[in-house]
Amino acid sequence: MRVLFVAGHTAGACYPLVPLAQAVRLGGHEVFVAGHEDVLPVVAAAGLPGVAISSRTLSDFLVDRRGRTVELPEPGHEHDLAVGRVFGRFAADGLDGLLALVRDWRPDRVVGVATAYAAPLAAHDGGMPYVRFATDLAEPVVHMLAAVAELGPELEKLGLYELPAPWRSVSVAPPSLRAPDAAPALPLRHIPYETQSALPPWVHPGQDRPRVLVHDHGETRPDLLEGLRELEAEIVVTGQEEGPVPPGVRAGRVPLGVAVRPGDVVVHRGRPDVVLTCLARAAAQVLLPGDPGLDEHAGRLARLGAARQVGDSAVPGAPVETEEVVAACREVLADPAYGQAAHRLRAEIHEMPLPADLVPLLTEEVVA
């Protein structure tokens, strides 16, 4: 069977999809992964064949179809609508390439991440089942509604007035973290995936003390790292080459899923793939204010006891005082309840089917 996967708009949006695509391929099926050029290095590094459907990037679509620059409103409903329209223009840009690929290659299934709004259109045009792949984190319905409005001309050409419904839906969010109104979906265990690199020797020694990992390139400011050195923990900055960090702080282009261990604490801004990787490793989290759309699942994670939120979540990317972050990390390290909650969520994840277990359900014969 031929299965076409449609990647997300950033590398982080692609990572959760990779293990399923690899499992389908290892199950003996032919796999292509379609996406915009800038995410194809992630696809290639995963050992998957990638097909470019556009050379443009997400930031190019901060310009509307009339060529006018779009200023994103302040956080709120209007902001969500504007972001959804950006995703809609992004999907429209790649649609012709995706339609051509479907017509030429004739896949038997199309599997697209939730924000790849061109995927269900291409599956409909090709007459094959569409599978929606979701993290169910930071994927608000308003984004989809605004994207559909933006895709009006493309829908009309295909004889549609809404996105076609999926044949199957898949979710990698643990049940406790899914929104109460989330649509039914096949559960899938999240397997942490990032592009790998040679590991520095400090990554693998035994755990004599916990790590506090800073996984946000904008938060590697020296004052924060100096403050974190006060803690009884090893301080690690992931995703950055050895460079300007205080003495004793580890830094390297090391995948978070490799560097983090049970009992560690990760400081970040709530990106879904990072949240899921922390949970899969039973690490507690300190959540800084992130982009709009991240607050809902960040709040649920905090209420479940596996994370501590700091700063003003109403202001996207707002700076947070060093003292507040350090105090939050100290609290999370000292209170075993955070680690216990993280272990409970990891247990939920481990009860979910592995990617290989889902392959038969995604490739079974479709009953008309």
Number of C-alpha atoms within 10 A of each C-alpha: 14 18 22 27 26 30 29 23 21 16 18 17 21 21 21 27 25 23 19 23 26 17 18 23 20 13 13 10 15 16 22 21 22 26 26 25 15 16 21 22 14 21 23 14 12 19 12 18 14 24 20 17 20 18 11 14 15 15 10 12 21 20 14 14 10 6 9 9 12 13 10 14 13 13 14 11 13 13 17 23 21 21 24 25 25 25 27 26 25 28 28 21 19 22 21 16 19 26 19 14 20 22 15 10 12 17 22 18 23 29 28 27 23 23 25 25 26 27 31 25 25 24 27 19 14 20 15 18 21 26 23 23 27 23 22 22 25 19 16 16 13 17 24 23 18 19 26 23 17 23 23 15 14 18 18 11 9 12 10 14 15 14 18 15 14 18 15 16 20 23 23 25 25 24 15 14 19 18 14 8 6 12 11 10 15 14 21 25 25 27 23 21 21 22 15 13 10 7 14 12 7 11 15 10 7 7 13 8 11 18 23 28 25 25 21 18 12 11 19 17 13 13 14 18 22 18 15 25 17 11 17 13 19 18 23 25 27 23 16 18 12 13 9 12 17 15 9 12 16 20 23 19 17 23 19 22 17 17 19 25 19 19 23 25 28 27 23 21 27 28 20 21 24 22 23 27 22 26 28 26 24 26 28 34 33 26 27 26 23 21 18 20 21 21 22 15 20 30 17 16 26 18 13 16 20 26 27 22 22 16 17 14 20 15 14 18 16 14 13 15 12 18 13 14 22 20 15 20 23 18 14 23 22 11 10 13 14 25 24 17 21 27 21 18 27 23 15 17 25 16 13 18 15 18 21 18 15 18 18 12 11 21 16 9 8 9 4 3
